[in-house]
């Protein structure tokens, strides 16, 4: 089972370049408990960027750069399927 409604979708975030950025997401209820991953501008984020940390529903970005700006989506996944959150904008100024 995977419900449609995210308990907390990510919100828009604005940070200064060089500062950390945090996007938070609480996935929908599901059985089994869904795992959370993230997409930026439609592309799934991996862990190849050492500045990125994904823990629980949080996406933490150390030392934000202009290139990190974009549209982020929280993705909840379990055996029942996949759900995308509403998009959130990260602005780096």
C-alpha positions as CSV (number, residue, x, y, z in Angstrom):
1,X,0.0,0.0,0.0
2,X,1.2,3.5,-0.8
3,X,-1.1,6.5,-0.1
4,X,-1.1,9.5,-2.4
5,X,-0.8,12.3,0.1
6,X,2.7,13.4,1.3
7,X,2.5,14.1,5.1
8,X,5.0,17.0,4.4
9,X,5.9,17.9,0.9
10,X,9.1,19.9,0.4
11,X,8.8,23.7,0.5
12,X,10.6,26.3,-1.5
13,X,14.1,27.2,-0.1
14,X,16.3,30.2,-0.8
15,X,19.9,30.3,0.4
16,X,23.1,32.3,-0.2
17,X,25.8,30.6,-2.2
18,X,28.2,28.8,0.2
19,X,25.5,28.2,2.8
20,X,23.9,24.8,3.5
21,X,20.5,24.1,2.1
22,X,17.9,21.6,3.6
23,X,14.8,20.3,1.8
24,X,12.5,18.2,4.0
25,X,9.9,15.7,3.0
26,X,7.7,13.3,5.0
27,X,6.5,10.6,2.6
28,X,3.0,9.2,2.5
29,X,2.1,6.4,4.8
30,X,2.7,3.0,3.2
31,X,3.2,-0.6,3.9
32,X,6.0,-1.4,3.7
33,X,7.4,2.0,4.8
34,X,8.4,3.9,1.7
35,X,11.9,4.9,1.0
36,X,12.6,8.5,0.0
37,X,14.8,9.6,-2.9
38,X,15.0,13.0,-4.7
39,X,15.0,14.3,-8.2
40,X,16.4,17.6,-9.4
41,X,14.9,19.0,-12.6
42,X,13.6,15.6,-13.4
43,X,16.8,13.6,-12.9
44,X,17.2,11.2,-9.9
45,X,19.9,12.4,-7.5
46,X,22.6,9.8,-6.6
47,X,25.2,9.8,-3.9
48,X,28.1,10.6,-6.2
49,X,28.1,14.3,-5.0
50,X,29.8,14.3,-1.7
51,X,28.1,17.6,-0.8
52,X,24.7,15.8,-0.8
53,X,23.3,13.9,2.1
54,X,20.0,12.1,2.0
55,X,18.8,11.0,5.4
56,X,15.3,10.0,6.2
57,X,13.2,12.5,4.3
58,X,15.9,15.3,4.3
59,X,18.0,16.3,1.5
60,X,21.0,18.3,2.9
61,X,23.3,20.2,0.6
62,X,26.5,21.5,2.1
63,X,28.0,24.6,0.5
64,X,25.2,25.4,-2.0
65,X,26.3,26.5,-5.5
66,X,24.4,28.4,-8.2
67,X,24.3,25.1,-10.1
68,X,22.3,23.5,-7.3
69,X,19.4,25.9,-8.0
70,X,16.4,24.2,-9.6
71,X,13.2,22.2,-9.0
72,X,13.4,19.4,-6.5
73,X,10.8,16.6,-6.1
74,X,10.7,14.1,-3.2
75,X,10.0,10.5,-4.4
76,X,8.4,7.9,-2.1
77,X,8.9,4.3,-3.3
78,X,7.8,0.9,-2.0
79,X,6.6,-2.3,-3.6
80,X,3.2,-0.7,-4.3
81,X,4.8,1.9,-6.6
82,X,6.2,5.4,-6.6
83,X,4.7,8.8,-5.7
84,X,6.2,12.2,-6.6
85,X,5.7,15.2,-4.3
86,X,4.7,18.6,-5.4
87,X,7.9,20.3,-6.8
88,X,9.9,22.7,-4.6
89,X,12.2,25.4,-5.9
90,X,15.7,25.9,-4.5
91,X,17.1,29.4,-5.2
92,X,20.8,30.1,-4.6
93,X,21.7,33.8,-4.6
